Every structure is written in structure tokens, then in C-alpha cells.
Amino acid sequence: MEPDNNLLLQILYAIQIPAASSGFSFPNEYDLRLIEATPVFDVISRLPKDLVEVICNKENAIRYRLEGIFDGHKIAFFHSPEELENFEDKFKVVFLRASESPPLESDSIVTSYSVHIHNDSVTLELSKVDRPTINQRILAHISKMDVRSQRKLKDFIDQLADTPSSESIQIDMELSANTYSAPMIGVLKSLRASFKVIEGNNRFLPNEIILAANSIIYIRNQIIENLGSGTVSTAAHAYLTDLSSNLLFLKEKKQFTEANLASRRIEKAADLIEAIKYSNRGGNSNDDLGNSYIDQLEAQRTLLDRLITLAAANEVCPVIKLPLNNSMAFAQVDCIGASDRGDQRKIDRMMTNFQQAISSTLGPWLEYFESIPSAAIKLISNLPLEWAAAQGLPLMIRHEVSRIPVTPGHVASKLLLDSRRVHLAAEDFSDILFISSFAHDDRLRNDLKNLLEQFKLKRDAPSRAVIERLRKNGVIPEEFVPDESPKQIDINIKWFDVSNKAELFRVLEENRHAITVFDLHGSHDSYNGGVLHLRDEVVFGSEIAEHAKISPIVILSACDTSPVDASHNSIADALFSSGAKALISSALPINSADSARFVTRLLERLRTYLPIRLFKEKVPVRWSSLISGMARRTYFGELVDLLQRELKFGDAEKSELLLRIFMLIDPLHPTWAESIRREIINRLGVSEAYLTAFMERKAQFFECLKYLQLGRPEQIIVSGKRSY
């Protein structure tokens, strides 16, 4: 969609907030101004996201959400009404703070906000704003637009040739309103579903959640069956979220004892101690507990639920909110961090302990996706749920997984509110920016550079003869073999060695690359947060957030850029604040040589595999899918290496096994996970029981599991169209 057409079709929901920040909430750092606007987000989720949804029937509106061609709800913030002129969107719905609303009857404002329909004198109280009202006002506004815009809109409307409908989707279902069901109820209402909502206490009711999830999936499947599946893979099959919070209280317990707080003269120290316990155990309450800290916890959780609802509704997927909290799993995560930084012999056992700690809560829900070859799962959590066990594999290997951390809240809010799709073409990866900074005598300084030199000379694509042999042997289906090989992407590496912050920010000042790779040392501590170590000085995350211009995709070849065993305010958070949309970030310290191989494998995937996939399937590819495929290849490469050391088989047999495995991953075979197990068992002559025991005992934590997909990688779509 051309940018001017986007402005013509999109509905802008502009929310007024105070100019001066009133600070961030305790303890998760959500902007207090957004918390005040929570009711507005609830209303917006039930309104049309663009003109398409105004003129289409509900079935086609849902279909277009599934296809992901158009952006989701567009939300912007302003301080004074004069700023509205800066927004070029043709359709605006403006939410004004009550104190600055036009004069109304004294009893007409029942919430903090009233709503002004753009270019219309009508002002409504928030509770009276609904889809039919917005639709009516927007259609009426078209006749007042300039002739050129009217002509474009008429052509667009004629192309859709649809009949708008205001009726709802009737569902025979009863849901209890509570903290666990709230996001699911919001998604269903956004999809125009009508069902009964009753008052309920804050108990997790699995049967109700399953019923609601099945209803959304049924709606989605019916749309796909009747109207088609669209041109791009599903952005998300489900959102999984929990009650995790700031991990600082468990990581730095000594700072939050009653004696320590008293010595620091913390106001209402007893209330703070109570709130810390409440946060760690994921407490939730409808009652007025008289504790201002707990009140903030509840308010920011409600805001988070509304933002998750908006994001999930735009992708037509259920939200499964689990009774999983910090206290249930952080001790195991902390042990993984300690073992990884010390005695790695214990790491497999520590990972097993973590998986067992969350299995009772998460496990049954992962069974929900077992029939899908690779479900797109969006995690909203401060816990590394990517490492959960799913059918004998880590969740991030078995399925396509990315995560948005809950904290800091101002970053989580930014990511969840960002509904803009970034469309890239294959040629956007022709130039990739590399930023490196090591001391001249650092033994790691050339690890990546040396592999990149080999990458420039090497071509890893399997020969036509090998592909043909695998096809004849039934390893890959006939339809997966392209008739001819498309041209590879000629990747040009833009390498910059920087010494200090000034040089770093100078390189980033004119950054227009789709991908930036950082190759340097990183660290994290509770006081400073995330730090990148340059040759002559360090740069803090806050400085990056303030000065850097970041690519939509960032690869961090540095330690601890989003450590799972630490508090928030990481380097990853800073890069999101600077404009990054998707990160491959390190959860723990990483091995330099392995990291260099990881990056060069990614480049090879872009150079060779991406053109083949685009050429063969003729449909766009989500960035999240590309990275998940590479993670699988890396994981099984490490597994076969480990098996070779254990079983002592030769390199030729290893190469043949890996080739068969990789052909099941790229492109993804419908039964890829089971087929890979059969290949390993048959080629190596081991039993099913032996392989299962071996993986449970020795293959729980490979280096590749440290590289997490964070942010919104599912919103980066690679195709033949260029808009970045």
C-alpha cells in the first residue's frame, strides 16, 4: 500500500495526554498517562481499524486482519488540540481529556475522556462511542473530502464490491469477567462476537478459556475456509501471557528487606514489602486493599491487558493468560544463569528443573498446538517461556516463537501499540550494517570478521544432483523441489570499527539499513542496566535510546543484551526505544565463535534460502519464520554434533544425516519433528527410547537457545514489494 493511500485508508485514533510526564508506575515502569487512558484502549479495540472495516462485512474485515496486508489499529498521542494538524491521516477519531473537552452538560462526561469525531461538531462521552457511530461519521466525512481523495476512495470501494454489515457473530457461550478472561473477551468483542459475560471472581477457569479460544479459532477457520487463507502466513495462532512482573525484587532481595527499606527511609515501607510479595506471587484482586503500590500494580496490569487485546485482535488470535508468576519459576531461571556463568555441567539439569516448574501451568496449553506443524506463538512475559518443553523439544524450536517482555512498561507499550507492518524486499538485504568494537589485543575481535571473509567466498546451497537424489529417495516431496534456482542475493557487508560513542552514533546517524549487526562485548547489572563495551569507553542503554537511529532488524552478537536472570532496562529495551522492531538478542553470556557462526548462517540463509522460498512459494515470508527455521537448523546441527561425539560415527554419515534433516526443515515438512526423529533413529541405528533419554539428559540447553526473538518479528514481511 502506498504511503499516501495508507493515510487515506487508515483511521487514526488520537489520544490526548498531558505534556508533562507524571512518571512511571511501580514496579513495571508503565507511563502513568497511558494508565489513565486505559478505558480509551478498551473502546478502540471494538472500533474499525481502517476504512476497509467500515465498508466491508464482518467476514471480510476479519479476513483482511488475518492476511495482515493492512496495518492494525493506528494510535497516536498528542498534548494540545493544535498538534492534531501535524497528523496527515484523512480520518481521525480524537479522544480529549475531560478537563479540556468542549462545554457539555455537567453530567454528560462519565469517564476521563470524551470523543470528538474529526471534522464533525459532535462530541460524545466515551461510553457512547461504538462501531456503528464511528462508521456513520466516517462515511459522512467522505463527502466533505477533496475531489482527488474522493475519487481514490470510490475506486477502492468499488474494488471491494462489498456490503457493510453491522450484525454480530452470535456465540452460545458464557464467560466470567476476571483478570484471566479479560483479554479474550476483548478480542471476541473486537471481532464483533456476541456472547454473555457474567461477573466472576479472579479464578483461572481453564474450561472457559478453552471455550473462548476455540470460538476465536472457529471464527478464523471458517473465514479461511469460506474466503481463502490470504497471501501470507498467520502472524500468530495465539498469545500466551502470564502474571510475571519486574524480576528485580527476586534478583536483588537484599535491597528490599524491611530493615534495608527502613534505613533508606522509604515511605510506607510495610506497604512496599506487601506489594513486592503481591507482585512476585502474581496476586490479583478486585478488592480495595488500601495499598497504593498494589493499586498501581493492578492498574498497570489492566493497561497491559488492554494493549494485548488490541494486538491480538488485529491478528485474530486468542489470548491465553496463565496463572504463572515470578515466584513459580525465577529461582530456576536464576540457577540457569549462575550455571551458565560457571559450571556448565549442571546446565541440562537446571533447564529440566525450569521446564518442570512451569509444566503444570503451561504444558496443557502447549498440547493445544501439537497438531500444527509450526504454530506462531506470541509470548508476553518476563520469563523465558521459549525454553518450555514442547513434544520433546524446546518451545522455540518446536514452534515459531517470539516474545515481548512485560517490563519496562514503556517499552512493552510501544511494541504492543506498534501495528505497522514493515514490508521488505529481498534486495533490502543486499547491504547489511556491521558495527564492531574490540581492543586491539582482544582475542575475540576477529572471530566474526574471519568467518565473514569465508562467507564472501562460500556457497552452501546443495547441488542439483543432491536435491534430485533426496527427492528420489523420498526425503523431500516432489512439490518442494524448484524447477530452477533463483539468483542468490549479493550481500554487501558494510563493516565499521568504532572506538567510542561519538563514532558509534555517527555511523548510526544516517542508518538506512534493514539489518544492523552489533559485534562487541555486552554486560548487564542492576544499577546500570544494559551496557555495550566499546574499545575506549562504554555506552549505556539510555544513551542508545536517546541518540541512536536503529534498523527495524537488529542482531546482537554480544553477551547479556536481554538477560533472563536480571531486571529490565537492558540493551534490547534501549534498541526498541530507538526504533528497532525485531531483535535477535542474547539471554545469557554467549560464545564468540558460536555467535560468529550463528550470524554467518543467518547471512547464508538470506543469500540462498530466502530467494528460493520467495521464488517457489510466490508468497511473502515473515521474518519470524525465517529466524525460526534457522534456529531449528542450528539446534539439530548441535544435536547431531553431540550424537557424533557419543556414538563415534563418521563425517560422511553426519553430513548425509544433516542434509536429510535440513531438507525437512527448509521448507518445513508437515511432519518435520517426527520425521527428523525417524531419520536420526534409522540412520544411526538407535532406539526411540535411547534418543529420548539422550535428549533429556544431554540436549536440554544448546548454545543456540540463548538467541531469543524479541519484539514484533511477525510484522516484518519480506516480499517483492519495497516500502522501508
N, C-alpha and C positions, 0 to 999 in steps of 0.2 A: 504494500500500500504506500503510495507516495506520501511524503510528509504533509503536503497541503490537504490531501484527501483525508489523512488521519485527523487533522484539525477540523475538517468539515464533518466527519462522521462521529468522532468521539464526543462523549458528554463529559465535561469537566465538572467535578464536584469540588467546589472551592470552600474550604472551611476557615473561618476567621479564628485566629488565636492571638493572644496578647503578644505585642512586640518584644517585651522583655521576658526572658525565660524566668519561670518561678522555680527552676531547679529540676532535679530528678528524684524519682521515688526511691524509697528504701525497700528492699536492698538491691533491686534489679535495674535501677537507673533508667526507668521509663520517663519520658518527658511529661511533667505534670500537666502541661497544656493539652496533650493528647488524651491523658486520662480524663480530664474534664470533658473532652469531646467524645467520650466513649458512646453515648447514645446516638450520636450522628453516624458513626460507623455502622451501628446496628441498622439504622434506617437505610443507608446507602446500599448495604448488601441486598436489600429487597427491591432495589430500583434498577432500571435498564442501564447497562454499561455503555451503550452506544446507540446510534440511530438504527443500526441493524435490528436491535432487540425491540425498538419502538415499532418498526414496520413489519416485523416477522411474527409468525405464530410461535407459540411457546416451544414446539418441537424443533423448528429450525433455529430458534435462538439458542437452545441447548446444543444443537449440532455444531453451531459456529463456535460455541465455547469449547467443545471437545476438539475441534480442529485446531484451535489455537492460532488461527491466522490473524484475528483481530486482538488487540490488547484487551486486558481486563479493565476493571473499574479504574478510572484515572482520578486521582485525588491530589489536590494541591492545597497549600496553606497560604494565607495572607494575613496582614495585620490591619490595614486600613482599607476601606472601600475603594480608594483611589488606585490601589495596586491591581485591582481587577482588570484595568485597561492593559496590563502587561501580558495577560493571557490571551492568546490568539484564537483559542477554540471558539467555534461558532455557537456551541450550545453550552451554557453554564447554569449550574444549579448552585446557588450561593447560600451557605449556612452562616448566619450572622449571630454573634453573641447577643443575648437578650438585652444587655445594657446599652447596646448600640443599634438596636433594631429601630425601624421607623415607628412612629407613635401608633399604638394599638390600644384596644380596650384593656383596662388594667388587669383583668383576669384572663386574658387570652393566651398568655405565654405560660405554659405549664412545664416547660423544660428550660435548660440553659440556652437553647438555641431556637431561633425562628428561621424560616427558609424563604429566600427570595428567588423567584423564577426569573431567569435572565431576560432582560428586555420586556418585562411584564410588571405591571404595578402591583400584582397580587403578592401578598406576603402571608405565609401560613405558619401556624405553630407546628413544631416538629412532629407531634403525634398525628397530625392530619395529612402528612405527606405520604403518598403511596404511588404505586406504579401507574394506575390509570390517570392520576392527576399530572404526573410528570409527562406521560405520553401525550396527553391532550395539549399541554402547554408547548411542548417541543414541536409538535405538528403545526400548531397555530403560528409558531415563530418562523417557520419556513417561508410563509408568505410575505414576511417582512424583510427577508434577506435580499442581497443584491442579485441581479439577474444571472450573473455567471454562476454563483453558488446554487441558485435555484435550478439552473439547467443541469449542473453536475449531479445534484441530488435527485432530480427527476430521472436521469439516465440510470443512476444507481438503483433507485426504487423499481424502475421498470425491469431491470435485470433480475431482481429477486422475484418479481411477479408473485408476491405472497399476500396472504390475507392476515392482518393482525388479529390476535385473539387475546382476550383478557381472562378467559376462563382458567381455572386452576386444575392441577393434576390431583384427582381425588385418591387418597390413600386411606385404607381402613386400618388405622394404626393409632395407638395411644402412647405418648411419650411423657415421662415425668420430667419436669423442668428442674434441672440441677446443674452443678458445675461440670459434670461429665457429659451431659447431653446437650448443653447449650450450643457448642459449635455445630453439632449435627443438625439440630433444629434450625439454626441459622442457614445452613446450606440448603436444606429442604425448602425453606421459605423463599430463598433466592431463586430456586428452580420452579417456583410457583406451585409447590405441593401444598395440599390442604389436608390437615390431619388434626387430631385432638391433642392438646397439650394440657396436662394437669399439674397441679402443684405437687412438689415432691421434696424430700429431704436430700442432703448431699450424699447419697449412697450410689456406689457404682453398680449398675444393673446391666450385666452382660447381655441378657436376652433382649432388652430394649435396644441396646447399642447395635446388636446383630441385626435386629429387625429394621432399624433405621438405615444401617449400612446397606443391607440387602435392597431396600427401597431405592436408594440412590443408584446402586449398581443395576437394578432392574430398569430404571428410567434410562440410564446410559446405554444399556444393551439394546433396549427397544429402539432408541434413536439410531444406533449404529445399524441395527438390522433393517429398519424401515427406510432410512435416509442415507446410509453409507457411512463409512468409517473415517472419511476425510483423507487428507494428504500427508499427515504427519502423525507419528506415534503418540499415544496418550501421554500427556505431561505427568500425570500422577494417577495411580489407581487408588491411593489412599494417603491421607495424612495420619501419622502416628505422633501423638504428643502425650505429655505426662505432667506431673506436678513438680518437676525439678526446678531448682532455683539457683541463686548465687551460691557457688561452692566455697566461697571464702570462709564461711563460718566453720566448715569441717576441715578445711585445709590449714587454717590458722587458728586453731581452737584457743591457744593461749591468749590471743588478743581479746577474746570475748568471754573471759571468766568474770564472775561478779566482782572479784577483787580488782582485776585489771580495769574494768569499766569504772569502778568507784574511784580508783586512783587517777583516772583521766577525767573525772568529774562529768561523766556522761549523764545528761538529763534523762530521768526516768529509766535508770539502768535496769531495774527489775522488769519493766515492760519490754525493754530491748531483749533481755535474756529470754523472756517468754516468747517473743516474736521470732527469735532465732530458732528456738525449738519448734515452733509452729511451722516455720519455713522449711526446716530440714525434714520434717515428717510429712510435708505436703498437706498440712492441715487446711481444711476449708470449712467455712461456717456461714450460715445465713443470719447468725445472731450478732447483735451489737455487743462486742466483748469489752468495750471501753478501753481499747489499746490502740493508740493512733498508729503504731508501727504495723500492727496486724491489719488495721483498716487499709493502709497503703498496700500491703500485700494482696488483699482481696481486690482492691481497685485495679491494680496493675494486671492481675490475673484475668479480670473481666475484660480489660482492654485487649490483652493478648488473645483471648478467645474470639473477640470481635474481628481482630485482624486476621486470625487464622481462618475464620468463616469467610471473609472476603476473598482470600487467596484460594481456598479450596472450592468455593462456589464458582469462581472463574474457570476452574478446571473440572467441574462436575465430579467431585470425588468426596467420599465420606471422610469424616474426621473421627478417629478413634482416640479418645482421651483416656489414658490409663491411670490407675491409682499407684503410680510408680514415683518415688521421691528420692531425694538425696540420700537419706539415711539407709535406704534399702540396697544401694549399690556403690556409693562413693568409696567406702573402705576398700572394696575390691579393685576399683579403678586406681586408687592411690597406691595399692600394692603393685599393680602392673607398672605404674610409673617408677616406683622405687626399684623393682626388679630390673626394669629395662635400663635404668641408670646404674645398675650394679651387677647382681648375679643373674645373668640371663638364663641360667639352667632352670630357674623356677618359673620362667615366664609362661610356659604352657599350662602349668598348674594354676597360675594366677588367672589366666584367661578363662580356664574352665570354671574357676570359682565365680568370676564375674558373670559368665553365662548362666550358671546355676542360680545366682542371686536374682536375676531378672526373668528367669524362665517361667516361673509360675504366673507372672503378670503379663509378660509379652508373648510367651510361647504359644498359647492357644490362638492368638490373633495372627501369628505367622502361618499357622496351619490354614488360615483363610486364603492364603495366596499360593498354596502348594501346587495347584493345578495350572498356574500361569508360568510359562517358561521363564519370564523375567518381568516381575511386577515393578512398576515405577512407584517407589515408596518415598514419601517426603517426611522426614523426621523433624520435629520441633522439640528440642530437648537440650539440656546441658550435659546429658550422659551419652557416652559413645555407643548408642544403640546399634550402630553399624556393625559392632562386633558380636551381636547376639547370634546364637546358633539357629540356623535355618536349614533343615534337612541335611545335616551333617556338614554344612559349610557356613562360614561367616555370612551374616545377612548381606553385607556389602558385596560379596562375591555371588551369592545365590540370586540376588535381585539387583535392580538398578536403584541405588540409594543415594540421597543427598540430605544434608541436614542444615537447619538454621538454629544456632544456639539461642536459648531463651534470653541470655544476657550477653553484653549490656543491652538494656531495653531499647535504647535509642537506635542501636544497630539492627536489632530484631525488627523493630517497627519499620525502619527504612526498607529492609528486604521484603517484608510481607506486603508493604504498600506498593512496591515496585511491580507493576503489572505489565511493563513494557517488554515486548518481545524484541530481542536483538537478532536481526537476520544477517547472516554472514554467507559469503560465497567462498568456494574452495580457494580462490585466488587471494582472499583476505589473509590466508596463512602463508603467503609467499614470503613475507618479511616478518620475522619474529625477533622481538627485542630481548636481549640478554644483558642483565646488569650483574656484574661480579665485583667483589671487593675482598681481597685477602692480602695479608702481609706477604712480602716477597719471599720469606723463608717458610711460609706455611706449606706443609707437605700436601695439603688438600687443594691447593689453588688451581692445579691443572687437571684435576680428575674429570670434570665436565668438559673442559676445553679440549682435552685429548680425544675423548670419545666423539665430540662433535667433528673433529677433523676426520675421524674414521667414518662418521655418518655421511660426510660430504662425498666420500668415495664409494660407499657401500650401497647395494640394493638387495633388500631382504625378501622381495616378492618371490614366491615359489614359481619354479619354471612351469611352462605349459605342460611339459611331459609329466611332471609330478602331479599336477592337478588332474590330468587325464587318468593317471594310474589310480589316484584316490577315488575318482568318480567310478571307474570300472569295478573297483573293489567294494563299492557301496558305502564308502566312508562319508562322502558328500553327495547329496542328491543332484540329479541332472539339472534341475532348475536353478541351482545355486552357482553353476559354472558360467561365467560370462562368455559370450561368443568371441569377444576380443577384449584386449586390455586397454583401458583408457590411459591417457597420458598422465604421468605422475606429476605432482606439484613440485615445482622447482623452489625449494625452500632456501631463502637467503637469510643467513644468521647475522643480525645486527648486534655485534658484541661491544660492550662498553665496560672498561675497567674504571671504577671510580674510587676515590680516596677519602672523600668527605661528603658532608651533607650538601654543600654548595654544588659539587659536581653531580651528585645524585639527583637533586631537584632540577638541575639544568638539563640533564638527559630526559627527565620526565616532563619537562615543561611543554615540549612540542609532541608529546607522545600521541600517535595516532595508530598504533599497532593493535591488532586484535588480541594478541597474546604478549604478555611480559613474563619473563622468567628471571627470578632472583636467585643468584648463586653466591651465597655468603654464609657467615655464621649468624645464628639467631639464639636468643635466650629469653627467659621469662622469669619474673619474680613478682611477689605480691605487691611490692612497693612501687616498682616502675612499670609493671605490666610487661608488654612485649617490647623487645629491643632487637634491632639489627646492628651487627658489628661491622663497621666499615674499617678500612685499613688504618685511618688516622683518628677516628672518633666513632662514637655510637650515635644512632638515630633512634629516637623513641617513637612508639606508635602514634602518640599525639601529634608529633611533628609531621609524620607522614600524612595523617588525616588533614592537617592544615595546609600543607604545601604541595602535595604530590598530585599529579594527574595520572590516573591508573587505567589500564586497559580493561575491557569487560572481562577478560580471562587472565588469571594470574596463576603461575606455577611457582611455588615456594620451595626451592631446594635449600632449605635452612632448617635448623632444629627448632622445635618448640614454637612454631608460629601460631598454633592453636592448641596448646597443651590440654589434654583431657583431665589431667590431675591438678589443675591450677584454677585460680579465679579467672574472671573475664578480663577485658581490656587487653587483648592480645594483638599481635601484628595483623592477624586476619581481620579483626574488628576494624583496625585502622584503615586497611585497604578497602573494606566495604564502605567506610565513611568517605573514602576518596573516589568512589565510583565503580569499584570492581563489582561484577555481577556473579562471577563464579570463581572459586578458588580451589586449587589442589593444595592442601595445607598439611603441615606435619603435626601429628598428635603427640609426638614424643621426640627425643633426640633421634636423628637418622644417620645412617651410614653413608658417608660421602660417595663411595664407589657405587653403592646400590642406588643412591639418588641420581647419580650421573647416568646410570643405565636406564633408570625409570624415565628420565627426561628424553633421552635419545630414542627410547622405544616409542614414546609419545610422538616424537617428530616423525619417526618411520611410519607410524600409524596414520598420521596426517598426510604424509607424502604418498604412500602407496595404497593403504586400505580405503581412505576416505573417497578418493576418486572412483575406485572400483564400486564402492557401495552406492554412491550417487548415480553412477553410470548404470548399474544393474537394476537397482530398485526404483529409480526415477522418482523418488520422493525425498523430501527434506529429512535431515538427520538431526536429532537433538544432541547437544554437546554432552549431556549427562550419559547418553547411550554410548557415545564414543569412548568416554573415560571408563565406564563400567566394563566394556569389552576389553580394554587394555588391562584393567585390574584383574580380570579373570585370567588373561594370558599370563600375567606376571605371577599370580598366585599358583597356577598349575605348573608354571616353569619352576618355581621354588619347590613345589611338592615333588616333581619328578627328580630334581637335583637331590633332594633328601632321600628319596627312594633309591636312587642310584648309589649313593654312599652306603645305604643299608644293605642293598641286595647285590651290589657289585656287578651290574650289567654294563655292557659296552656303550661307547658314544654313538655308534651307528644305530643301535636299538633305541637309545634315548632320543636321537633325532627323529626317527620314524614315529615313535610314540608321541612326541611333542607336535609333530606335523599333523597327526591324526586328531589330537586334542584341539589344536588351534583351528582346524577346519570345522570342528563342531561349534566353536565359539564365534568365528567370523566367516560367514554370517551365522547367527545363532540358530542352532538346530532346535526344533520343538521339544526334543527330549535330551537336551545337551548335557544336563547334570548327570542323569542316569547313564547316558551313552559314554561319557568320559570315564565313569567308574568301570563300565564294562570293558572299555579299551585298556585301562590300566590292569584290571584283573586278568584279562585274556592275554595281553602282550607279555606281562611279567609272570604269569603263572601263579598268582597268589589267590587266596580265597577272599570272599566278600568279608568274612569275619576278620581276617588279617588286615585288610585295607582299612576297615572301620576302626579297629583298635589302634592301628598305626597313626591314623589321622587324629584320633582323640588324644593319643599320648604324646605325639611329636610334631603335630602340624597345626597347632591351635593359634600360633602367633608368628606369622611370617613378616618380614620387613615391609612388604607391600601394604599391609593392613594399617600402617602408620599414615598413609596418604589418604586423607579424607576429602570427599567432595562437599564443599560448603557453599551456601548461598543459593542462587537460583539457576543452576546449570541447565535445568529443563527449559528455561525460557530463551536459551541461545539456540537458534535454529540455523543449521547450515544447509544451504541450497544453492541454486543458481542465481538467486536474487540478492543484490547487494544493497544494504541500507545503512550499514555502520559507517 
